[in-house]
Amino acid sequence: MANLRIILGDQLSQDISSLEGYTKSDSVLMAEVNDENTYVAHHVQKLVFILSAMRHFAADIKKQGIDVHYFKLNSSLNLNSFTDAIHQLTKIHHFNKIIITEPGEYRVLKEILTWEKIFQVPVEIREDNRFLSSIKDFKNWAKGRKSLRMEFFYRELRKKTGWLMEGSQPTGGKWNFDQENRKALPKGHQAPLRINFTLNTITKNVMETVQTKFPQNFGKLDYFNWATTRMDALKALDHFIDECLVHYGTFQDAMDSENALLYHSLLSPYLNVGLLVPKEVCLAAIEAYEVGKVPINCVEGFVRQILGWREYIRGIYWLYMPEYEDSNYLEAKRTLPDFYWTADTQMNCLHQSITATRDFAYAHHIQRLMVTGNYALLTGIDPKEIEAWYLAVYIDAFDWVELPNTHGMAIFADGGLLASKPYAASGAYINRMSNYCKNCTFKVKEKSGKNACPFNYLYWNFIMEHESKLKRNPRMSLVYRNLSKKSPTEIEEIRNSTKNHLKSIH
């Protein structure tokens, strides 16, 4: 009995469930199809990373005796979809069943669900065994709850895994150490140099293909420095544990114009395509704590991002899709400003964050949430436009992780299903957590007028504009008390400054 086993571009783990029980009569299909490379205008580094990782993975499993049929993007077949790729293979082979691990994106699942009818064979969709909580587990946890806050889900998984636990109590006496993880970078502080990866022939060939087929796509390849093999991804993990984890928690919210990467792990791309798996990454960090290499606030902050946030976000995505992506609680409708693609703006925080995104296909969570996301929230950018941007420009962006993070956390489009309040902030927050404001055209201390930091008046205009929807939120009560103290003159200046700014960006 011959089975066709499909490996998607974000399923590059040799222990993936779709390969379990492989026999010599089976075949594996991997394909670089047009739909996956063009549904948004992906950053060129993202395309190179995924395509190179796919080709390396296919070569590795071929060496183990697995029959792999691989269709490249630059082949004469010019395949548009996975369905097209299967059609090509079934012209020369007969299969009794198609086996695939559940996809990470709803749009791909919709395609998979058509295959039984199209190919007239059973399609077995297996659970993704790389995650620490299944989609079914999350649905069971969510059932009957009035609110689905990550913190409580995270605690359940801590208890389930026993990670950073002493019996029934959390190690260190607290479930999280957020209060210790919000420090700005000290003046003159030097973050560690990053490990470099050598470009081999496979990656160089992919670069040529991407430059030829996607010459207009966002981003630069000059600074490409990503692992594209399992071996190099493990080196990246070791480098993070040895050199960066010790200060990861302490400075995880900091931003610096001289170093875009700081102490961040840069492991999310490898986790999201399967070159690394969550369990091994968390256990490596926990081991570093247990032998005294790193403090508890740093290891807990890191583990929470993976065991807590990453698993939680996936659960939210599959619990509420497809309706989730169409919500627009704040009725945001403005188009995305051009500077999100060019970085050509006098607002230095945005310029720095977007420039880093262009150069590295990466920006850390505070840059995404409190700079580019905060600006999109305050100016009322249409959810679909800002979400398409995030999905395109970041190397670790796949719909299941990008959509809830942007839709729920960054722009509050789900009305509080995910976040307990909008993550809106004035320039004071950015000034506190970065050195961006020191070299900015605008003055962070000024509240309105042409020289004022736009975040200052945009923030208060946002608060006024959405008072009917936000004032009853208990976490917003202090904000609205402060708003009530503003004079009519101040309010008029805020509104005029906002109006002038919004005119200037379109």
JOPE-V50273 format. One line per field, one symbol per residue. phi: phi as a letter, one per 30 degrees, with the letter a starting at -180 (. if undefined). A space follows every 50 residues. Layout:
# JOPE-V50273
phi=???
This chain:
# JOPE-V50273
phi=.ccccccddcbcbdceddcdiebdddbccbbcceedcbdbdeeddddded dddddddeddddddjddccbcddcdddhddbdedddeddddcbcbdacbb deddbdddeededcdeddchbdccccdddddcbdededddddeiddbcde eddedddddddidhbbiccdeiibdbbedccbcddddidcdddcdccddc deddddeddddddbdcddjbcecdbcdbbeddddddddddddccdecede cdcdbbdcbdchcddhceddddcjdbbeddddddddddddcidbdddddd dddddcddddddddddeddcdcdedcdaechdbdddddddccidbddddd eddddddddchaaddddddccdddddddcideeddddddeddccdcdbed cddddddcddbhdcijdccdaddcadddddddcacdddccdccdddcajd cdeedddddddddddcedccdddedcdddddddddddedddddddddded ddddcb
